[in-house]
Amino acid sequence: MAMRRTQPNSDLIWMQRALALAKAARGHVWPNPPVGCVLVKSGIALAEAATHPGGRPHAERAALEQATAKSGISTKGATLYVTLEPCCHWGGTPPCTDAIIASGLRRVVCAIQDPEPRVNGGGFEQLRNAGIEVSVGLCAAQATQVMSGFFHRVRTGQPELLIVEDDTKTIPVGADALLSTNDDAFSLLSRTPQGVITAHFSKLAASGLLTQLGYVGLTTVAVTARDPVINELRPIANSRADKGAA
């Protein structure tokens, strides 16, 4: 990655770059949110990363590992710009807060707090307790839009429904999956690290379908506006038009 120079403390520039990385990851990283981050020291970007396909590794850990492996520059005293609060719990990987603290970062600039109950401010608390300066709120509205599906699933247990005006047989940009009516069943195309896979659901399960899809981790599911399934799902779903998906 080519290093970028800018004036020190240009927080907005770096956060916008982190948001661009997060936006490009939409639809590929479920069950995790699409997060982007940039690691900066003395006005130079040491590394940048987004959440990897399938949700692992997280953006913060990937960027820190990239900096250590390729730049040959110490991360001590650097600033991390990240679009979502770093995780502070064990899941498929150790907490990102542990890696951030161990790296010697001076400052973390974050767009928005993670509402997921296992985090929800705990990541910020750990970083501050370790002496790291934490700033929260820069570009929060944009970050909320990028992660709208994840936030909706955390609140409701269901994925956000993305209504696509044009007929399509492929998963739209920004969506995790495409749901469609197929004879006597529903078909679901979803992106995975191994490629696009297909699953089928009985039409008898329509009333609980979104909850089921949320349970497996999907955050944004697309449906075409003329597919019959939309008549059953629209009244029970949080939906938006496809113009904001890309």
Phi, psi and omega in degrees: 000129178291135179286145180245136177254143174206178178288142177305149177068021176278068187299319184297319180300313183289323178293323177297324176293318178298321178294322178297320177295318180295317181298320180294338181273350182304137177088353184242353192240006179301147013277001181270163176283154175281109184243142175236150177209155178227133180257122189232139176217127180054041177077009181241134176283114179281325183195160174211152182198161171236165173308136182278159179309137183083355175096355180224141354284165176290160184300316184297313181294321179297318180293317179296319179293324178296316181296317181295321186280326191248327189277330184070012181250137179295140176273358181299128179086001182279172178243137177251123174259123186218145188275348179215147179310129178299143181289151183231022182228160176278133174224238175287343178221165176296164180300140176294330179300324179298316181293322180295315180297316182294336183282346179082020179300147179269328192210144173234124176251120187234142181287316190205150177286144179277120181283353180301128188305330181285350179243273171041056178098341181294327178294316177298319181298316180297318180295316179295321179296336178272003178089011180270132177288130182237127176240129186234138171122348181292123180062034182299320181297317179294320179295322178298320179294316181298322184255025186302320180295317179297315180297321179295319179294322178297319182287321192243344186083002182237150175287156171291143179260124180256112182271119184256124184290320182272141175296138181207152175245008178240157181288124180296155175303133177092351179254152176281328190205164175236123180256134181212160177275132181223095182058246184260019182214170171260138176251141180233117170266129179224148178277137174224166177301338180269358182120185180280131178239160181241136175230157181234143180229141178293143177295339178294343183265013187302320184296330180250013187295314182296322176297319178297318179292325175293324181297324180279353172112000180293144182247326179222118181244127181268145174220136177285149187296335182260004177282135182304334182297336182298329181293332180272329186268327186305317182294339185247007186241154165275118186234160174211163180281160186287350184296339179262009188277326188291000000 
